[in-house]
Amino acid sequence: MEAKARETAALSPRILVVDDDREMCRLLSDLLTEEGYDVETVQDGATAMERYKQDPFDVVMTDLMMPGMKGNELVQRIKGIDADALILVVTAFGSIESAVETMQHGAFAYVTKPFRIEEILLNIDRALEQEGLKKELKRLRREVEGHYRLKNVVGKSEKMQRICETVAQVCDMTANVLITGESGTGKEVFARALHYNSIRSRKPFIPLNCAAVPETLLESELFGYLRGAFTDAKRDRRGLFREAHGGTLFLDEISEVALNLQAKLLRVIEDKEVRPLGGNRGEKVDVRIVAATNQNLEEQVSLGKFRQDLFYRLNVIRLHLPPLRERREDMPLLVDHFIRKHTDKTPRKVTGITEGALASLTNYYWPGNVRELEFTVERAVLLGKGEKIDIADLPPEFLASNHREVSIEEALASRYTLRELEREYIKRVMQLTKGNKTEAAGILGVDRTTLYRKLEDEGKESL
């Protein structure tokens, strides 16, 4: 029983009561102990300081008027060694001035005597709840920052190592960054890596998918607005530039921003000042912009679809992420990473992948890149039957990819013509993309018009 009592006490929030009135100390100790708290009492500020230095408490309750060290001085000194300390001041000499002074020194709350125990308990509950939220926020921040540390980037290929070296070199710079690459290559992952490995990591990282916000709403989303700026503006909205102040604003799918809004975005970047809709004055902002696109922005500029001056402002530092098919040596590491990430979702223990299944994954074209690989591995983990992912656990299209080299040998043996090979390859790509001509044209390296012409030449039946 004694051991259990000690364990319970160790888990209970610890409260230090500081009051020169012994009877008040005894009263508060009895009341708080009955509520399940682990309570210690002292009669002066100097002793309270020594006890707090030895073993910090969850909450300190102190009287304001005491001989020697006053309550306000004790608040200051404890906050000096522990900025997160939660201190509740209780006094019979209450005034607005003393309350303001106490709160300015860092006290959590201020209660006047005579008090109701419910008032004390409510303030302690609020203090502990706030402390719990702070600890959870710190834990989540550490977890997020750890996840995006460069040492945790999965990939040992030369291309990925060069990208990580560049990120490490430029992460603390203020220059804007443009990240390019196909869909699913991890552009947001590296945008977050730039942020969480930089001196801005304690400030906000604000992501926005420009393609997901209607053109009519994107301006107010970015710059904010004042109440009454338009019909539905019932209250002020800060906008993402001001939300990201001191941190990073990640603009994904930047190529989808309309030309008229590109001009306003350029003005904010140049002036480092944002003016909300309906406002007549700007507000200075300190924001690093990381933009991303799966389009060729140089081509968009030449076609008049993207402003050249904005492109130059965004393209100060360029990170180009290679597609998965150009970093096949990373496949074993990525597959192992995704198996470990998703294995907890199934009661079956998944320890790895067979050589045959890994070969199928390695030989596949991966139009969806790393994102598609993760979904494929997750599916195999959930639907597979053995301890290792096998070929039978993969979707049907991966079976054919395992025999890619054999098919080429068969083509040579059968003396296929170049036209026959092209026809068969187009057929396979159309099957792979489930008829998505835009995606198929990207894989084939031709424009949509060329692909349409080839499909028409061969006829739908033959393809």
Protein Blocks (a to p, Z undefined) as FASTA:
>chain_A
ZZmmmmmmmmpccdddddfblklmmmmmmmmmmnopacdddfbfklmmmmmmmoccfbdc
ddfbdghjafklmmmmmmmmomkbccddddfbdcfklmmmmmmnopabdcdddddfklmm
mmmmmmmmmmmmmmmmmmmmmmmmmmmgmklpgcjbfklmmmmmmmmmmmmpmbdcdded
dehilpmmmmmmmmmmmmklmpccddddfklpcfklmmmmmnopaehkamklmbccebjm
lmmgoiacddehkllpcfklmmmmmmmmmnopacdehiabdcddddddddddfbdfklmm
mnopacfklmmmmmmpccddddfklmmmlmmmmmmmmmmmmmmmpfbdcfbdcfklmmmm
mmpnolnlmmlmmmmmmmmmmmmmbfbdcfklpcfklmmmmmmmmmmmmmmmnopafklm
mmmmmmmmmmmnnopaklmmmmnopafklmmmmmmmnopklZZ
